[in-house]
Each structure stands twice: as C-alpha cells, then as structure tokens.
Amino acid sequence: MTDRVFHKTVIRYEVISEEPLGEVSLEDIYNLCTDGPCSGRFLGVKETELNGRQAVRALFKQGSGSEFFRLDARGADADCLATEPT
C-alpha cells in the first residue's frame, strides 16, 4: 500500500426552500441561497484521513477510479492500474 495519506472532506450545508431542491450542484446551491429564493447556512466540516485502500474505495463510490491518484485497486502506487477495488 502507498505511504501517501489522502483526505476526505464532507461539507454540510442546510437549505430551506419552498420547493424541493432535488439534485443540484454546489454552484446552484450557492446561487439559490445568495441571489435566489432559498435560505442557507453552513453546518460544518468533517475531515477524515484515508490510507490508499480507503481512498480507492471512496473514489469508486464517487464514480471515479484508482487512476485518479495513480493507485492500483489495492491502494498501492502503480503504473499499471486496475479498474475494480479489492
């Protein structure tokens, strides 16, 4: 496994609106709360350190892959990249 350390940051933001928001981008949320019909407030940040294997799993959950950080499927530094986490 790689010696590198990765960081996962979860940002919580609350929005109050008259209509359901559905899935919107961060940019849309910003615009809705600063120039639009919504109220919002920042609730906090949670940061977690990840090792290589945890980073690969988190990348796949986001729809990305191990190659984003040049890791193999086991979280090791690699030039030959796998497509599925183990």
N, C-alpha and C positions, 0 to 999 in steps of 0.2 A: 504494500500500500504506500501511497505517496506520503512524504513528510509534510506536504503543504496543508495549511489549515484554511478552511472555507467558512463563510459566514452566511447564515440565513437570517433575513430580517423580515418580520411580519409587522406591518403598519396597520393600526386600527383607526378608522375614521367613521364617525357616526353621521348619517344624513337623515334629515327629517323632510319629507315631501308630501304633497297632496296626492300624488300618484306613485305607484310602484316604479322603482328605477329599472329593475331588470338588470341585465349585464351591461355595464357601461365602463368606459376607460377611465383611468385616473385623470386624464385631461378633461373629460366630460364632467366628472365629479367636481373638479376644481371650478369649471365654468358655471355649473349649476349652482354652486354654493357661493360664488363671489359675484356673479352677474345675473344669476337666474333665480328661479322660484324656490330654491331649497336652502335650508339652514344646515350647517355642518360644524362639527368640532372634532378635533384631534383627541384620540383616547389613549394613545401610547404606542410604544415600540417594544417588540420582544426580539432580542437577538440571540442566536444560538450558534455555537461553533460546531462545524461538521468536519469529520475526517473524510478521506477520499471516498470510501464506500458510501457513507451517508450522503455526500454531495452528489454522487451518481444517482442514487435513488431519488433524491429531491429534484434533480434535473429531469429525470424521466417523468416524474409526477407533473412537472411543468410543461411537458411535451417537447422537451429538448433532449439532449443526449450527452453521453460522457465526453464526446469530442469537443464540447464547448470549452472545457478546461483541459483538453488533451489528456484525458484519463481513459483507461480501459474499463471494462464492465465491472471489475473488482475494485476500482478506485486507485489503481496504480498508474504512475506516469507511464505513458506509452505512445509509440508512433503508430502501432497497429491498433486500431480502435474497434471495439466490439459495439454491437447495437443493442444488446439487452443486458440489464443488470443481473448479477447472480446472487 
